[in-house]
């Protein structure tokens, strides 16, 4: 997500891209959203996730 900062992702997209079951992708994304690394938005019946520019993750990894 850091490489595609402007792009929203669904749980299903993450599940398929990283070859994990839906529940694992969902749990991981919700955990990252709870920690403030990504933002979660409800669109229709599904959640969309995007990198949170305000999370200071880049400063933590250096």
N, C-alpha and C positions, 0 to 999 in steps of 0.2 A: 504494500500500500504506500510505503514511503516513496517508491519509484514512480507511482501513478497517483500523485497527491490530489489531482482534480477528479479522479474517477471513483464512483460509488461501486461497491461490491455487495452481492447478496450472499447469504449463507450457502446457497446451492453452488454459486460460482466458486467460492473458496473450497467447498467440499470436492468439487470435480477437479479443480486446478491442482489441488494438493493431494488428491487421491486419499481422502479420509471420509469416514461416514458423516452423514449430515449432522448427527447429534454432536460429534466431536468438534466439527467446524462451528456449530452454534455455541457450544459451551466455551470454546476458546475465544470467539469473537465477543461474546457477552462479557467474558472476563476482561479482555483488553479494553472494552468500552467502560467497564466499571472502574478500571484503573486510570482512565482518561487518555489512553494512547490513541484510541479511535473514537469517532462519534457515531452514534446510532440514531437513525431516523426511520420513522414508520411511514411507508408509502403504500397505500392500499392495504393489502393483506400481509405484506412482508416487510422485514426490516432491511434497510440499506446501511452500509457501513463505509466510512471514509476516514482517512488519516486525519488526526487532530493536529493541526499546525501549532497549536498552543501547548503541546504536551512536553516540550523540551527533551524529547527522546534523543535527538541528535547530540545534545550536550552530555547526556548520561552515557552514551556509548563511546565517547572519545576519551 
